[in-house]
Amino acid sequence: MAIRESDVIVVTSPYIPGYRIVKVLGVALGITVRSRGGIGGRFLAGLRALAGGEIKEFTELAEQARRQAIERMIQHAKELGANAVISFRLDSNEISEFMDEIIAYGTAV
């Protein structure tokens, strides 16, 4: 996977083909905490869960949170002086029944 956004290359591998890493600047992080939707959204999602299939409201919220975490990681990498992030990963944690934390991280180089 490779992302190129705002002159920062982001890859899941520990290297970037065709480039040489000259300095490791540290860990770049991007974190966001999101609610799983309001009471109405949870109610509708609960009804859809009974019928089976994708719960599109939550899929959309998850995608927005993922993008925001990645954007924040890229911004942090730029603040460190990086022009690339290697070994990029995404992680998520359930903080409560209604909140999730999404973390994007990698090595700023």
N, CA, C and O atoms as a Tinker XYZ file with bonds, in Angstrom:
   436  protein
     1  N      0.846000   -1.182000    0.000000    73     2
     2  CA     0.000000    0.000000    0.000000    64     1     3
     3  C      0.883000    1.234000    0.000000    63     2     4     5
     4  O      1.827000    1.325000    0.784000    81     3
     5  N      0.588000    2.160000   -0.855000    73     3     6
     6  CA     1.319000    3.423000   -0.883000    64     5     7
     7  C      0.329000    4.562000   -1.053000    63     6     8     9
     8  O     -0.583000    4.497000   -1.877000    81     7
     9  N      0.523000    5.598000   -0.263000    73     7    10
    10  CA    -0.302000    6.797000   -0.323000    64     9    11
    11  C      0.662000    7.952000   -0.553000    63    10    12    13
    12  O      1.713000    8.017000    0.084000    81    11
    13  N      0.321000    8.846000   -1.438000    73    11    14
    14  CA     1.135000   10.055000   -1.594000    64    13    15
    15  C      0.202000   11.232000   -1.398000    63    14    16    17
    16  O     -0.677000   11.498000   -2.217000    81    15
    17  N      0.413000   11.931000   -0.292000    73    15    18
    18  CA    -0.461000   13.040000    0.053000    64    17    19
    19  C      0.391000   14.192000    0.572000    63    18    20    21
    20  O      1.207000   14.007000    1.474000    81    19
    21  N      0.206000   15.364000    0.010000    73    19    22
    22  CA     0.923000   16.562000    0.465000    64    21    23
    23  C      2.431000   16.350000    0.481000    63    22    24    25
    24  O      3.097000   16.734000    1.442000    81    23
    25  N      2.975000   15.750000   -0.561000    73    23    26
    26  CA     4.413000   15.516000   -0.680000    64    25    27
    27  C      4.972000   14.590000    0.396000    63    26    28    29
    28  O      6.173000   14.614000    0.664000    81    27
    29  N      4.135000   13.789000    1.004000    73    27    30
    30  CA     4.586000   12.784000    1.962000    64    29    31
    31  C      4.171000   11.419000    1.420000    63    30    32    33
    32  O      2.995000   11.174000    1.154000    81    31
    33  N      5.147000   10.543000    1.264000    73    31    34
    34  CA     4.877000    9.178000    0.810000    64    33    35
    35  C      4.600000    8.331000    2.046000    63    34    36    37
    36  O      5.332000    8.417000    3.032000    81    35
    37  N      3.551000    7.517000    2.001000    73    35    38
    38  CA     3.207000    6.637000    3.111000    64    37    39
    39  C      3.145000    5.212000    2.569000    63    38    40    41
    40  O      2.401000    4.927000    1.632000    81    39
    41  N      3.939000    4.318000    3.173000    73    39    42
    42  CA     3.962000    2.924000    2.726000    64    41    43
    43  C      3.880000    1.986000    3.927000    63    42    44    45
    44  O      4.281000    2.339000    5.036000    81    43
    45  N      3.362000    0.800000    3.689000    73    43    46
    46  CA     3.282000   -0.205000    4.750000    64    45    47
    47  C      4.586000   -0.989000    4.896000    63    46    48    49
    48  O      4.809000   -1.648000    5.912000    81    47
    49  N      5.430000   -0.916000    3.896000    73    47    50
    50  CA     6.701000   -1.649000    3.934000    64    49    51
    51  C      7.756000   -0.862000    4.729000    63    50    52    53
    52  O      7.591000    0.336000    4.959000    81    51
    53  N      8.837000   -1.537000    5.146000    73    51    54
    54  CA     9.893000   -0.852000    5.898000    64    53    55
    55  C     10.883000   -0.089000    4.997000    63    54    56    57
    56  O     11.912000    0.391000    5.472000    81    55
    57  N     10.574000    0.015000    3.730000    73    55    58
    58  CA    11.422000    0.735000    2.778000    64    57    59
    59  C     10.540000    1.258000    1.644000    63    58    60    61
    60  O      9.384000    0.859000    1.505000    81    59
    61  N     11.103000    2.153000    0.840000    73    59    62
    62  CA    10.381000    2.699000   -0.311000    64    61    63
    63  C     11.222000    2.383000   -1.547000    63    62    64    65
    64  O     12.316000    2.926000   -1.697000    81    63
    65  N     10.735000    1.521000   -2.426000    73    63    66
    66  CA    11.509000    1.173000   -3.623000    64    65    67
    67  C     11.923000    2.428000   -4.407000    63    66    68    69
    68  O     11.101000    3.303000   -4.681000    81    67
    69  N     13.199000    2.496000   -4.756000    73    67    70
    70  CA    13.705000    3.622000   -5.521000    64    69    71
    71  C     14.167000    4.797000   -4.680000    63    70    72    73
    72  O     14.659000    5.784000   -5.227000    81    71
    73  N     14.021000    4.717000   -3.356000    73    71    74
    74  CA    14.442000    5.784000   -2.458000    64    73    75
    75  C     15.390000    5.227000   -1.402000    63    74    76    77
    76  O     15.372000    4.034000   -1.098000    81    75
    77  N     16.215000    6.107000   -0.851000    73    75    78
    78  CA    17.123000    5.723000    0.232000    64    77    79
    79  C     16.749000    6.538000    1.462000    63    78    80    81
    80  O     16.605000    7.758000    1.384000    81    79
    81  N     16.595000    5.872000    2.579000    73    79    82
    82  CA    16.293000    6.559000    3.834000    64    81    83
    83  C     17.588000    7.115000    4.391000    63    82    84    85
    84  O     18.548000    6.377000    4.610000    81    83
    85  N     17.612000    8.420000    4.619000    73    83    86
    86  CA    18.838000    9.050000    5.113000    64    85    87
    87  C     18.743000    9.416000    6.593000    63    86    88    89
    88  O     19.765000    9.632000    7.244000    81    87
    89  N     17.521000    9.486000    7.128000    73    87    90
    90  CA    17.371000    9.827000    8.540000    64    89    91
    91  C     16.025000    9.342000    9.064000    63    90    92    93
    92  O     14.987000    9.551000    8.437000    81    91
    93  N     16.061000    8.700000   10.210000    73    91    94
    94  CA    14.834000    8.293000   10.899000    64    93    95
    95  C     14.517000    9.385000   11.914000    63    94    96    97
    96  O     15.351000    9.731000   12.751000    81    95
    97  N     13.299000    9.924000   11.831000    73    95    98
    98  CA    12.920000   11.072000   12.653000    64    97    99
    99  C     12.040000   10.712000   13.849000    63    98   100   101
   100  O     11.803000   11.555000   14.714000    81    99
   101  N     11.562000    9.490000   13.906000    73    99   102
   102  CA    10.735000    9.062000   15.033000    64   101   103
   103  C      9.376000    8.552000   14.579000    63   102   104   105
   104  O      9.121000    8.374000   13.388000    81   103
   105  N      8.528000    8.328000   15.544000    73   103   106
   106  CA     7.188000    7.804000   15.276000    64   105   107
   107  C      6.251000    8.961000   14.944000    63   106   108   109
   108  O      6.200000    9.959000   15.663000    81   107
   109  N      5.517000    8.815000   13.857000    73   107   110
   110  CA     4.478000    9.778000   13.488000    64   109   111
   111  C      3.138000    9.173000   13.893000    63   110   112   113
   112  O      2.854000    8.017000   13.580000    81   111
   113  N      2.322000    9.951000   14.586000    73   111   114
   114  CA     1.038000    9.465000   15.095000    64   113   115
   115  C     -0.111000   10.348000   14.629000    63   114   116   117
   116  O      0.040000   11.559000   14.472000    81   115
   117  N     -1.243000    9.729000   14.416000    73   115   118
   118  CA    -2.489000   10.434000   14.157000    64   117   119
   119  C     -3.590000    9.700000   14.891000    63   118   120   121
   120  O     -3.799000    8.506000   14.672000    81   119
   121  N     -4.289000   10.397000   15.754000    73   119   122
   122  CA    -5.307000    9.752000   16.600000    64   121   123
   123  C     -6.620000   10.514000   16.481000    63   122   124   125
   124  O     -6.634000   11.744000   16.430000    81   123
   125  N     -7.711000    9.779000   16.439000    73   123   126
   126  CA    -9.039000   10.384000   16.528000    64   125   127
   127  C     -9.924000    9.456000   17.353000    63   126   128   129
   128  O     -9.769000    8.235000   17.317000    81   127
   129  N    -10.839000   10.042000   18.083000    73   127   130
   130  CA   -11.827000    9.282000   18.855000    64   129   131
   131  C    -13.185000    9.670000   18.312000    63   130   132   133
   132  O    -13.512000   10.853000   18.215000    81   131
   133  N    -13.964000    8.685000   17.962000    73   131   134
   134  CA   -15.263000    8.936000   17.348000    64   133   135
   135  C    -16.375000    8.226000   18.094000    63   134   136   137
   136  O    -16.213000    7.118000   18.605000    81   135
   137  N    -17.504000    8.903000   18.137000    73   135   138
   138  CA   -18.730000    8.298000   18.642000    64   137   139
   139  C    -19.277000    7.394000   17.545000    63   138   140   141
   140  O    -19.053000    7.645000   16.361000    81   139
   141  N    -19.962000    6.387000   17.919000    73   139   142
   142  CA   -20.563000    5.485000   16.932000    64   141   143
   143  C    -21.917000    5.985000   16.454000    63   142   144   145
   144  O    -22.722000    5.201000   15.952000    81   143
   145  N    -22.172000    7.248000   16.600000    73   143   146
   146  CA   -23.428000    7.818000   16.108000    64   145   147
   147  C    -24.373000    8.127000   17.246000    63   146   148   149
   148  O    -24.215000    7.640000   18.366000    81   147
   149  N    -25.355000    8.944000   16.935000    73   147   150
   150  CA   -26.340000    9.338000   17.936000    64   149   151
   151  C    -27.309000    8.207000   18.236000    63   150   152   153
   152  O    -27.199000    7.111000   17.685000    81   151
   153  N    -28.234000    8.483000   19.096000    73   151   154
   154  CA   -29.214000    7.470000   19.511000    64   153   155
   155  C    -30.009000    6.967000   18.315000    63   154   156   157
   156  O    -30.242000    5.766000   18.180000    81   155
   157  N    -30.425000    7.886000   17.447000    73   155   158
   158  CA   -31.177000    7.486000   16.256000    64   157   159
   159  C    -30.353000    6.595000   15.339000    63   158   160   161
   160  O    -30.856000    5.607000   14.804000    81   159
   161  N    -29.073000    6.953000   15.158000    73   159   162
   162  CA   -28.186000    6.158000   14.305000    64   161   163
   163  C    -27.972000    4.764000   14.857000    63   162   164   165
   164  O    -27.973000    3.790000   14.105000    81   163
   165  N    -27.788000    4.659000   16.169000    73   163   166
   166  CA   -27.604000    3.339000   16.794000    64   165   167
   167  C    -28.884000    2.512000   16.681000    63   166   168   169
   168  O    -28.830000    1.299000   16.477000    81   167
   169  N    -30.041000    3.179000   16.815000    73   167   170
   170  CA   -31.315000    2.472000   16.699000    64   169   171
   171  C    -31.482000    1.892000   15.297000    63   170   172   173
   172  O    -31.818000    0.718000   15.139000    81   171
   173  N    -31.242000    2.736000   14.268000    73   171   174
   174  CA   -31.357000    2.258000   12.882000    64   173   175
   175  C    -30.348000    1.154000   12.594000    63   174   176   177
   176  O    -30.669000    0.173000   11.925000    81   175
   177  N    -29.134000    1.314000   13.098000    73   175   178
   178  CA   -28.112000    0.291000   12.891000    64   177   179
   179  C    -28.528000   -1.013000   13.564000    63   178   180   181
   180  O    -28.292000   -2.095000   13.027000    81   179
   181  N    -29.148000   -0.910000   14.740000    73   179   182
   182  CA   -29.627000   -2.100000   15.433000    64   181   183
   183  C    -30.689000   -2.825000   14.627000    63   182   184   185
   184  O    -30.688000   -4.054000   14.556000    81   183
   185  N    -31.596000   -2.067000   14.017000    73   183   186
   186  CA   -32.620000   -2.680000   13.172000    64   185   187
   187  C    -31.991000   -3.361000   11.958000    63   186   188   189
   188  O    -32.389000   -4.462000   11.577000    81   187
   189  N    -30.997000   -2.691000   11.351000    73   187   190
   190  CA   -30.326000   -3.288000   10.186000    64   189   191
   191  C    -29.542000   -4.529000   10.581000    63   190   192   193
   192  O    -29.447000   -5.481000    9.807000    81   191
   193  N    -28.983000   -4.520000   11.777000    73   191   194
   194  CA   -28.208000   -5.673000   12.236000    64   193   195
   195  C    -29.102000   -6.909000   12.341000    63   194   196   197
   196  O    -28.649000   -8.028000   12.102000    81   195
   197  N    -30.353000   -6.708000   12.692000    73   195   198
   198  CA   -31.290000   -7.829000   12.775000    64   197   199
   199  C    -31.503000   -8.472000   11.411000    63   198   200   201
   200  O    -31.659000   -9.688000   11.306000    81   199
   201  N    -31.507000   -7.648000   10.369000    73   199   202
   202  CA   -31.740000   -8.153000    9.016000    64   201   203
   203  C    -30.466000   -8.712000    8.395000    63   202   204   205
   204  O    -30.531000   -9.451000    7.412000    81   203
   205  N    -29.307000   -8.368000    8.958000    73   203   206
   206  CA   -28.039000   -8.837000    8.403000    64   205   207
   207  C    -27.509000   -7.885000    7.352000    63   206   208   209
   208  O    -28.239000   -7.024000    6.861000    81   207
   209  N    -26.256000   -8.036000    7.010000    73   207   210
   210  CA   -25.643000   -7.204000    5.978000    64   209   211
   211  C    -24.878000   -6.034000    6.552000    63   210   212   213
   212  O    -24.751000   -5.880000    7.766000    81   211
   213  N    -24.374000   -5.214000    5.652000    73   211   214
   214  CA   -23.546000   -4.067000    6.026000    64   213   215
   215  C    -24.379000   -2.978000    6.686000    63   214   216   217
   216  O    -25.510000   -2.713000    6.278000    81   215
   217  N    -23.812000   -2.355000    7.704000    73   215   218
   218  CA   -24.440000   -1.214000    8.363000    64   217   219
   219  C    -23.731000    0.016000    7.834000    63   218   220   221
   220  O    -22.699000    0.430000    8.362000    81   219
   221  N    -24.298000    0.597000    6.784000    73   219   222
   222  CA   -23.618000    1.651000    6.023000    64   221   223
   223  C    -23.306000    2.891000    6.846000    63   222   224   225
   224  O    -22.286000    3.537000    6.607000    81   223
   225  N    -24.157000    3.243000    7.811000    73   223   226
   226  CA   -23.894000    4.421000    8.634000    64   225   227
   227  C    -22.585000    4.258000    9.396000    63   226   228   229
   228  O    -21.796000    5.200000    9.474000    81   227
   229  N    -22.347000    3.091000    9.954000    73   227   230
   230  CA   -21.121000    2.854000   10.712000    64   229   231
   231  C    -19.921000    2.706000    9.787000    63   230   232   233
   232  O    -18.811000    3.097000   10.148000    81   231
   233  N    -20.129000    2.147000    8.602000    73   231   234
   234  CA   -19.035000    2.030000    7.636000    64   233   235
   235  C    -18.550000    3.415000    7.242000    63   234   236   237
   236  O    -17.345000    3.651000    7.157000    81   235
   237  N    -19.469000    4.325000    7.004000    73   235   238
   238  CA   -19.108000    5.694000    6.631000    64   237   239
   239  C    -18.377000    6.395000    7.767000    63   238   240   241
   240  O    -17.385000    7.084000    7.529000    81   239
   241  N    -18.851000    6.232000    8.995000    73   239   242
   242  CA   -18.172000    6.836000   10.145000    64   241   243
   243  C    -16.770000    6.273000   10.302000    63   242   244   245
   244  O    -15.834000    7.016000   10.595000    81   243
   245  N    -16.614000    4.978000   10.112000    73   243   246
   246  CA   -15.299000    4.340000   10.231000    64   245   247
   247  C    -14.342000    4.871000    9.167000    63   246   248   249
   248  O    -13.172000    5.121000    9.455000    81   247
   249  N    -14.827000    5.042000    7.950000    73   247   250
   250  CA   -13.993000    5.561000    6.864000    64   249   251
   251  C    -13.555000    7.000000    7.147000    63   250   252   253
   252  O    -12.395000    7.345000    6.919000    81   251
   253  N    -14.460000    7.836000    7.637000    73   251   254
   254  CA   -14.116000    9.219000    7.981000    64   253   255
   255  C    -13.064000    9.254000    9.082000    63   254   256   257
   256  O    -12.121000   10.043000    9.014000    81   255
   257  N    -13.218000    8.412000   10.088000    73   255   258
   258  CA   -12.259000    8.373000   11.191000    64   257   259
   259  C    -10.890000    7.899000   10.712000    63   258   260   261
   260  O     -9.864000    8.438000   11.126000    81   259
   261  N    -10.874000    6.901000    9.848000    73   259   262
   262  CA    -9.614000    6.387000    9.309000    64   261   263
   263  C     -8.895000    7.482000    8.537000    63   262   264   265
   264  O     -7.696000    7.690000    8.726000    81   263
   265  N     -9.613000    8.182000    7.673000    73   263   266
   266  CA    -8.998000    9.263000    6.883000    64   265   267
   267  C     -8.455000   10.370000    7.776000    63   266   268   269
   268  O     -7.367000   10.891000    7.533000    81   267
   269  N     -9.210000   10.729000    8.808000    73   267   270
   270  CA    -8.759000   11.784000    9.704000    64   269   271
   271  C     -7.495000   11.359000   10.455000    63   270   272   273
   272  O     -6.576000   12.163000   10.610000    81   271
   273  N     -7.434000   10.127000   10.916000    73   271   274
   274  CA    -6.245000    9.638000   11.619000    64   273   275
   275  C     -5.030000    9.659000   10.695000    63   274   276   277
   276  O     -3.941000   10.047000   11.119000    81   275
   277  N     -5.200000    9.247000    9.441000    73   275   278
   278  CA    -4.090000    9.253000    8.480000    64   277   279
   279  C     -3.642000   10.685000    8.205000    63   278   280   281
   280  O     -2.443000   10.962000    8.181000    81   279
   281  N     -4.588000   11.593000    7.999000    73   279   282
   282  CA    -4.238000   12.998000    7.751000    64   281   283
   283  C     -3.467000   13.582000    8.928000    63   282   284   285
   284  O     -2.505000   14.325000    8.733000    81   283
   285  N     -3.881000   13.254000   10.141000    73   283   286
   286  CA    -3.185000   13.761000   11.328000    64   285   287
   287  C     -1.782000   13.156000   11.441000    63   286   288   289
   288  O     -0.848000   13.841000   11.858000    81   287
   289  N     -1.629000   11.890000   11.078000    73   287   290
   290  CA    -0.306000   11.259000   11.097000    64   289   291
   291  C      0.611000   11.949000   10.093000    63   290   292   293
   292  O      1.771000   12.229000   10.396000    81   291
   293  N      0.090000   12.224000    8.896000    73   291   294
   294  CA     0.893000   12.903000    7.869000    64   293   295
   295  C      1.292000   14.291000    8.349000    63   294   296   297
   296  O      2.435000   14.706000    8.156000    81   295
   297  N      0.378000   15.005000    8.963000    73   295   298
   298  CA     0.697000   16.333000    9.490000    64   297   299
   299  C      1.784000   16.240000   10.556000    63   298   300   301
   300  O      2.697000   17.065000   10.578000    81   299
   301  N      1.699000   15.247000   11.437000    73   299   302
   302  CA     2.715000   15.064000   12.472000    64   301   303
   303  C      4.070000   14.743000   11.840000    63   302   304   305
   304  O      5.099000   15.255000   12.280000    81   303
   305  N      4.067000   13.892000   10.804000    73   303   306
   306  CA     5.312000   13.550000   10.107000    64   305   307
   307  C      5.946000   14.809000    9.513000    63   306   308   309
   308  O      7.159000   14.993000    9.607000    81   307
   309  N      5.137000   15.670000    8.907000    73   307   310
   310  CA     5.653000   16.917000    8.332000    64   309   311
   311  C      6.240000   17.814000    9.415000    63   310   312   313
   312  O      7.266000   18.458000    9.203000    81   311
   313  N      5.590000   17.855000   10.578000    73   311   314
   314  CA     6.103000   18.652000   11.696000    64   313   315
   315  C      7.460000   18.129000   12.167000    63   314   316   317
   316  O      8.290000   18.901000   12.648000    81   315
   317  N      7.685000   16.831000   12.029000    73   315   318
   318  CA     8.972000   16.229000   12.385000    64   317   319
   319  C     10.025000   16.469000   11.303000    63   318   320   321
   320  O     11.207000   16.200000   11.518000    81   319
   321  N      9.603000   16.975000   10.141000    73   319   322
   322  CA    10.517000   17.221000    9.039000    64   321   323
   323  C     10.618000   16.076000    8.054000    63   322   324   325
   324  O     11.552000   16.023000    7.254000    81   323
   325  N      9.673000   15.165000    8.103000    73   323   326
   326  CA     9.710000   13.969000    7.242000    64   325   327
   327  C      9.099000   14.243000    5.877000    63   326   328   329
   328  O      8.262000   15.131000    5.715000    81   327
   329  N      9.538000   13.460000    4.900000    73   327   330
   330  CA     8.887000   13.481000    3.592000    64   329   331
   331  C      8.336000   12.096000    3.248000    63   330   332   333
   332  O      7.885000   11.846000    2.130000    81   331
   333  N      8.385000   11.195000    4.250000    73   331   334
   334  CA     7.814000    9.857000    4.064000    64   333   335
   335  C      7.531000    9.223000    5.428000    63   334   336   337
   336  O      8.125000    9.578000    6.445000    81   335
   337  N      6.603000    8.274000    5.403000    73   335   338
   338  CA     6.307000    7.443000    6.577000    64   337   339
   339  C      6.387000    6.003000    6.106000    63   338   340   341
   340  O      5.699000    5.606000    5.166000    81   339
   341  N      7.236000    5.223000    6.768000    73   339   342
   342  CA     7.359000    3.804000    6.435000    64   341   343
   343  C      6.714000    2.968000    7.540000    63   342   344   345
   344  O      6.445000    3.469000    8.632000    81   343
   345  N      6.471000    1.710000    7.248000    73   343   346
   346  CA     5.861000    0.771000    8.207000    64   345   347
   347  C      4.545000    1.311000    8.763000    63   346   348   349
   348  O      4.258000    1.163000    9.951000    81   347
   349  N      3.751000    1.937000    7.898000    73   347   350
   350  CA     2.458000    2.522000    8.267000    64   349   351
   351  C      1.487000    1.445000    8.734000    63   350   352   353
   352  O      1.390000    0.378000    8.129000    81   351
   353  N      0.772000    1.735000    9.811000    73   351   354
   354  CA    -0.238000    0.823000   10.353000    64   353   355
   355  C     -1.445000    1.621000   10.843000    63   354   356   357
   356  O     -1.341000    2.805000   11.166000    81   355
   357  N     -2.581000    0.948000   10.889000    73   355   358
   358  CA    -3.804000    1.489000   11.489000    64   357   359
   359  C     -4.228000    0.545000   12.600000    63   358   360   361
   360  O     -4.090000   -0.673000   12.485000    81   359
   361  N     -4.740000    1.117000   13.666000    73   359   362
   362  CA    -5.220000    0.306000   14.776000    64   361   363
   363  C     -6.478000    0.971000   15.318000    63   362   364   365
   364  O     -6.668000    2.177000   15.155000    81   363
   365  N     -7.322000    0.200000   15.953000    73   363   366
   366  CA    -8.507000    0.777000   16.580000    64   365   367
   367  C     -8.757000    0.084000   17.910000    63   366   368   369
   368  O     -8.439000   -1.091000   18.099000    81   367
   369  N     -9.332000    0.843000   18.813000    73   367   370
   370  CA    -9.656000    0.339000   20.143000    64   369   371
   371  C    -11.042000    0.827000   20.525000    63   370   372   373
   372  O    -11.430000    1.948000   20.198000    81   371
   373  N    -11.766000   -0.005000   21.201000    73   371   374
   374  CA   -13.069000    0.400000   21.726000    64   373   375
   375  C    -12.830000    1.039000   23.079000    63   374   376   377
   376  O    -12.328000    0.394000   24.000000    81   375
   377  N    -13.193000    2.312000   23.198000    73   375   378
   378  CA   -13.021000    3.031000   24.460000    64   377   379
   379  C    -14.217000    2.789000   25.371000    63   378   380   381
   380  O    -14.067000    2.616000   26.581000    81   379
   381  N    -15.391000    2.778000   24.781000    73   379   382
   382  CA   -16.616000    2.480000   25.516000    64   381   383
   383  C    -17.585000    1.848000   24.527000    63   382   384   385
   384  O    -17.246000    1.611000   23.368000    81   383
   385  N    -18.781000    1.584000   24.999000    73   383   386
   386  CA   -19.795000    0.979000   24.135000    64   385   387
   387  C    -20.120000    1.871000   22.929000    63   386   388   389
   388  O    -20.585000    1.383000   21.898000    81   387
   389  N    -19.874000    3.173000   23.065000    73   387   390
   390  CA   -20.268000    4.118000   22.025000    64   389   391
   391  C    -19.114000    4.877000   21.389000    63   390   392   393
   392  O    -19.350000    5.736000   20.540000    81   391
   393  N    -17.847000    4.584000   21.780000    73   391   394
   394  CA   -16.714000    5.331000   21.247000    64   393   395
   395  C    -15.580000    4.406000   20.817000    63   394   396   397
   396  O    -15.281000    3.407000   21.471000    81   395
   397  N    -14.962000    4.772000   19.698000    73   395   398
   398  CA   -13.802000    4.054000   19.179000    64   397   399
   399  C    -12.651000    5.024000   18.994000    63   398   400   401
   400  O    -12.850000    6.185000   18.635000    81   399
   401  N    -11.439000    4.533000   19.243000    73   399   402
   402  CA   -10.221000    5.294000   18.997000    64   401   403
   403  C     -9.553000    4.686000   17.775000    63   402   404   405
   404  O     -9.385000    3.469000   17.704000    81   403
   405  N     -9.173000    5.515000   16.815000    73   403   406
   406  CA    -8.483000    5.054000   15.614000    64   405   407
   407  C     -7.105000    5.714000   15.620000    63   406   408   409
   408  O     -6.989000    6.930000   15.771000    81   407
   409  N     -6.068000    4.898000   15.454000    73   407   410
   410  CA    -4.685000    5.373000   15.500000    64   409   411
   411  C     -3.985000    5.009000   14.209000    63   410   412   413
   412  O     -3.984000    3.844000   13.809000    81   411
   413  N     -3.387000    5.996000   13.549000    73   411   414
   414  CA    -2.539000    5.764000   12.385000    64   413   415
   415  C     -1.120000    6.055000   12.850000    63   414   416   417
   416  O     -0.869000    7.078000   13.488000    81   415
   417  N     -0.186000    5.152000   12.530000    73   415   418
   418  CA     1.188000    5.388000   12.980000    64   417   419
   419  C      2.190000    4.740000   12.043000    63   418   420   421
   420  O      1.871000    3.816000   11.295000    81   419
   421  N      3.396000    5.246000   12.105000    73   419   422
   422  CA     4.476000    4.726000   11.302000    64   421   423
   423  C      5.762000    5.443000   11.658000    63   422   424   425
   424  O      5.784000    6.301000   12.541000    81   423
   425  N      6.830000    5.087000   10.968000    73   423   426
   426  CA     8.125000    5.701000   11.213000    64   425   427
   427  C      8.342000    6.847000   10.243000    63   426   428   429
   428  O      8.349000    6.653000    9.028000    81   427
   429  N      8.519000    8.041000   10.787000    73   427   430
   430  CA     8.758000    9.231000    9.970000    64   429   431
   431  C     10.214000    9.227000    9.526000    63   430   432   433
   432  O     11.123000    9.090000   10.345000    81   431
   433  N     10.427000    9.379000    8.213000    73   431   434
   434  CA    11.789000    9.387000    7.656000    64   433   435
   435  C     11.942000   10.538000    6.682000    63   434   436
   436  O     13.014000   10.720000    6.104000    81   435
